Amino acid sequence: MLRHLGLAPRKGLGQNFLVDRNIVAKILEAAALSAADTVLEIGPGLGVLTWELAQAVRSVMAVELDTGLVGWLGQLFAGQPNVHLVHGDALSVDLADLLAAHPPAPGGSAKVLANLPYYITTPLLMRLLEEELPISLAVVMVQKEVARRLLARPGTKDYGALSVAVQLRAQPEIVATVPPGVFFPPPEVESAVVRLALRPLPQDAGDAAFLAAVVRAAFAQRRKTLRNALQSGTGPWDKAAVPAALAEAGIDGGRRGETLSVAEFVRLSAVLQRFRRPPEISNNP
């Protein structure tokens, strides 16, 4: 098909096209679709998954950056009124507007399906989670190494700021591991299909941006104790108050940030927010 269209995989866009119907079936099964659902598909490629979605759900919004592929998709889905093509970058397209324009039917929900180019995996996942979009579920194809990080537990080498950020807002589950041979061209690494059941940020987390700053500081210098990491970072809290905040949260400051559970990060952030530094006032005219 690519030869017929005069196209070739673009390495700069991280294009690896899924060519195994068994994996397509696993993605669809993990998404638990209903006829009332709306699906936001990121990176439809040649439309293999899009075609199946068009038969199964109320509305499909397919966001594709590649101009040549958009032209092909326009031809392929010319007779499908429930498929809406969006030519743009998923990192900058207004996803909230898209979902508002094509809401699910009563009883349905909005879901995301994506074969993510590896170079945008983390920023796109964080966008889906942090923008509080009305999404109940995401099923994404990611690098296997990234999948391990999404599910990692405290104290393991894969556990980091991404693990905490995802587990705060979703229940991640690896649905299937995927060998390179199911793609064209085959990538150099294994992949995994990950199902993310989204949930609201815990109510006691308070300011989400403040919590994110605490997590970043804890992992920025992994060899430091938590106390030292929080005192030497640039977070918006009073550094002198760190020992008292740790004690009040019931967390040993001699631990390293990578040993804290998600619940402990939430508890620590809630306490530290009471010791927020006043914003600096610029003297510039």
N, C-alpha and C positions, 0 to 999 in steps of 0.2 A: 504493500500500500504506500509506504514511504517513497519507494522508487516511482510508482505510478504518479504520485503527487509532486515529484521532483524535490522531495524534502530529505533531510538526513538528521539524525539525532544531534542536538546541539549541546556540546559538553558544557558550555558556559551557562546553560539553563538547567544543567543537571538532569537531562532527559534520558530516562531508562524506561522504555515502554513495556508494560505488563503484557505477556504473551501466553499466559497459562490460565485456562478457564477454571481450573480447580481453585486457584487463589482468588479469582473473581468471586467464585461461589462462597468461599470462606469469608470474604469481606462483606458480602451481602447478608450472609447468615448472622455475622457479628452485629450488623447494624439493626437487626430485628425490625425491618421496615413494615410500615402499614400504608394502605392506599391514601390515608389522610396526611401523611408526612410531607414535609418540605426538606429537600436535601441540598446543601451547599457542597458542590464538588470542586475541589481545588486541584488544578492540573489534570484535566480530562484527557489530554493527549489525543489519541486517535478516536476516542469515544467508546471504547469497548465496555467500560463500566457504565458510562453515561447511558448507553443503549438499554442496558438492563434496568437502570434506575427509572428511565422514562416509562417503562412498562409497569413499574411497581409503586410509584408514589405520585402524589398530587402535582408536585412541582420540583424541577431540578434547575438550580442556578450553577452553571459551569463556568468557572473563572480560569481563563487561559491567557498566558502572556504571549505565546508564539503566534505571530501573524499568519504564517502559513497554515498552522493547525486550526486557527479560528476560521479561516476560509473553508477548510475541509469540513469542520464541524457544522458550519452554516449550511452546507449542502446536505450533509447526512441527516440533519434534524429539521430540514425545511418543512416537513409535514408533521412535526411534533409540537403542538402549541404549548405543551407543558415544559418544554426545555427552553431555558433562557440563557443565551450565551453572553458572557461578559469578557470583553477583550481588555485585560488589565493585569496588574501585579497584585497578587493576593495580600501582599504586605501593605498596600496603600489603598486598595479599593474599599469603599465604605460598606463594610459587611452588614452593619446595623441597618442601613437603608435598604440593602438587598433583601434582607430577611423581613423587613417591614413591608416591602412591596409584594412579597410572595409568601404570606404566612401559611402555616399548615391549616388544614380544615379542623373543625371541632373534633376532639379526640385524638388528633395527631400531634406531632412535635417536630421541631427543627433539628436536623442532624447534619454533621459534617463528615464527608468521606474524602480522603486525600491520599494520593501517592506522592509524598512530599520529596521534592529535591533536597538532598541532604544538606545543602548549604543554607537553606532557609528553615530547617526543621525547628530549631529552638526559637527564633523570633516569631515564627508563625504560631507555634504552640502557645507561646506566652501571650500573643495577641488574642487568640481564641479564648484563653482562660481569663485574662485580666480585663477585657473590655465588657465583661458581664453581658455578653450576647445571649439572646433567648434560645440557647442550644441545650438539648438534654443529653446528647451523645456525640462522640467523635470516634471514627474508626480511621486510623492513619497507618500508612506504611512508612516505617522509619528504618534507619540503620540499626542493626541488632545491638550494637554497642549503646546507642541512644536508648533503645527499649530497656536495656538493663538499668540504665541510669534513672529512667522514669519510675521503675519499680523498686529501686534499691532501698535497703533498710539502713538505719543508723549504724555507724561503726564499720561499714563496708567501704571498699575502695571506690565503688561506683556511686556512693551516696554524696550528693552535693546540693548546691543551690537549686538546680533544676528539679531534682527529686522532691525537695520541699515545696517548691512553687507548684508543681503539678499535683502532689498528694494533698495539698491544702484545698484544691478546688475540684479534684476528680478522684475516682477510684480506677486506677490503671490495671489492665490485664493483658497479657500477651496471648493473642488468639492463635497465632501460628508463626513459626519461623520459616523463612523463605530463602531458598538458595539462589545464587546469582543467575542460574540458568533459566529462571522464569521471566527474565527481562531481556529486551533487546535494546542496546547492546548490554551484555552482562556487566554489572558493576563489579568492583574488586572486593566487595565485602558482602556478608550475609545481611539479610533484612529481617524485619518482623512486622507482623500486623498487630497493632495495639488498639485495644478498645478502651476508651475513656468515658466513664459514666460521670457526667459533670454534676457538681453540687455547689451551693453557695459557700462563700468564705465563712468560716465559723464566726458567729456573732461576737464572741469575746476577743476576736482578733483586732478589733478597732480599725485604725487607719491602715489600709492595705499597703500604701506606699511606705509607711514607717516600718511595717513588718518586713517588707522586702529589703529595706535598708539594713535591718538587724541580721537577716539571713545572709545578705551579701558580705557584711562585715565579718560574720562568723566563719565564712568559708574563704575569705580573701587571702588569709594567711594561715593555712591549715596546720602549720607546725606550732603556732602559738596557742596558748591556753585561751579559753573563751574570754576570760577577764581581760587579758592583754589585747586580744583582737578587738574587743569592743572599746577599749580605752585608746588604742592607737589608730583607730579608723577615723573616718570623716562623717560618721552618722550624726543625725540631728538630735543627739541627747547629750546631757551633761556628763562628761567623762568621769568627773569626780564621784558621781552618783552610781557608777556601775557596780561596785562591790555591794552597796546596799540593795540595789535592784536585784542582783543575783540572789542575795540572801532571802529577800522577800519572795522571790519566785521559787525558792527551794531548789536552786541549781548550783552545784559546786563550780565555782569559777575556775578551778584547776582543770576541769574537763576541756576537751577540744570541741569545737563547734560541730564537727562531723559525728559526734556521739549523741547529739540532741535529737529527740524525736520531734515530729511535726507539732505535737501537742505542747511540748516544752518550748518550742520557738514561739508559739502563740502566747503562752503564759508569760514568757520573758518580755516579749514585745509589749504586752498589755501593761506590765509594770513600768518598763522603760519610758513609755509614752507620758507618764506623769512627770518625768524628768526631762522633758523636751526642752532643747535650747531655744531661746527666743530668736526669731529670724534676724539676721544681720541687716543693719540699716546702712545703705550706701551714702557716702558723703558727696558723691558726684552730682553736679547740678543736672 
